[in-house]
């Protein structure tokens, strides 16, 4: 007598998969959360670059280097927040 193993929480092949479909409200929620977080992150990024450039007296090249060094983690943060927003919007528990 064999029993099948219970489905894990990350299983996307079972009946829960059919309840994960896009609706207008889910799309609006995803886009609005992503844009809000991106705006806040990029405003902080710009303020940080401006402050460090002025405080340290950096020229154009130094400002560009600081912008890239701070901008890459900012882009990664926006990407991860977008991923988390997508997961949250498609979670059947949020219906």
C-alpha positions in Angstrom: 0.0 0.0 0.0 1.7 3.1 -1.1 0.6 6.6 -0.4 1.6 9.7 -2.3 3.6 12.3 -0.5 1.7 15.5 0.5 2.2 18.4 -1.8 4.7 20.9 -0.7 3.9 24.6 -0.2 5.8 25.5 -3.4 4.0 22.9 -5.5 2.6 24.6 -8.7 1.1 21.5 -10.4 -1.9 20.8 -8.1 -5.3 22.3 -7.8 -4.0 25.5 -6.3 -2.3 26.3 -9.6 -5.7 26.7 -11.3 -6.6 29.5 -8.9 -3.6 31.6 -9.8 -4.8 33.7 -12.7 -4.4 37.3 -13.5 -7.2 39.7 -13.0 -7.3 43.4 -13.5 -7.1 44.1 -9.7 -4.1 41.8 -9.3 -2.3 43.6 -12.2 -3.1 47.0 -10.8 -1.9 45.9 -7.4 1.3 44.5 -8.7 2.1 47.6 -10.9 1.2 50.1 -8.1 3.3 48.4 -5.4 6.2 48.0 -7.8 6.1 51.6 -8.9 5.7 52.9 -5.4 8.7 51.0 -4.1 10.8 51.8 -7.2 10.0 55.5 -6.8 11.1 55.4 -3.1 14.3 53.4 -3.9 15.4 55.7 -6.8 14.6 58.9 -4.8 16.9 57.5 -2.0 19.5 56.6 -4.6 19.5 60.0 -6.1 19.6 61.8 -2.7 22.5 59.5 -1.6 24.5 60.2 -4.8 23.9 63.9 -4.5 24.8 64.0 -0.8 28.0 61.9 -1.2 29.1 63.8 -4.3 28.7 67.2 -2.5 30.1 66.0 0.8 33.2 64.5 -0.7 33.7 67.1 -3.4 33.7 64.6 -6.2 33.9 65.6 -9.8 31.8 64.3 -12.7 33.7 61.0 -12.9 33.6 60.4 -9.1 29.9 61.1 -9.1 29.3 58.6 -11.9 31.3 55.9 -10.0 29.3 56.5 -6.8 26.1 56.5 -8.8 26.9 53.1 -10.3 28.1 51.7 -6.9 24.9 52.7 -5.2 22.7 52.2 -8.3 23.3 48.5 -8.8 22.1 47.5 -5.3 19.1 49.8 -5.8 18.2 48.1 -9.0 18.5 44.7 -7.3 16.2 45.9 -4.5 13.6 47.0 -7.0 13.8 43.7 -8.8 13.4 41.7 -5.6 10.5 43.8 -4.4 8.8 43.3 -7.8 9.3 39.5 -7.4 7.8 39.6 -3.9 4.9 41.7 -5.1 4.2 39.3 -7.9 4.3 36.3 -5.5 2.0 38.1 -3.1 -0.5 39.0 -5.8 -0.7 35.5 -7.1 -1.0 33.8 -3.7 -4.4 32.2 -3.4 -4.4 33.1 0.4 -4.8 36.7 -0.6 -8.1 36.3 -2.3 
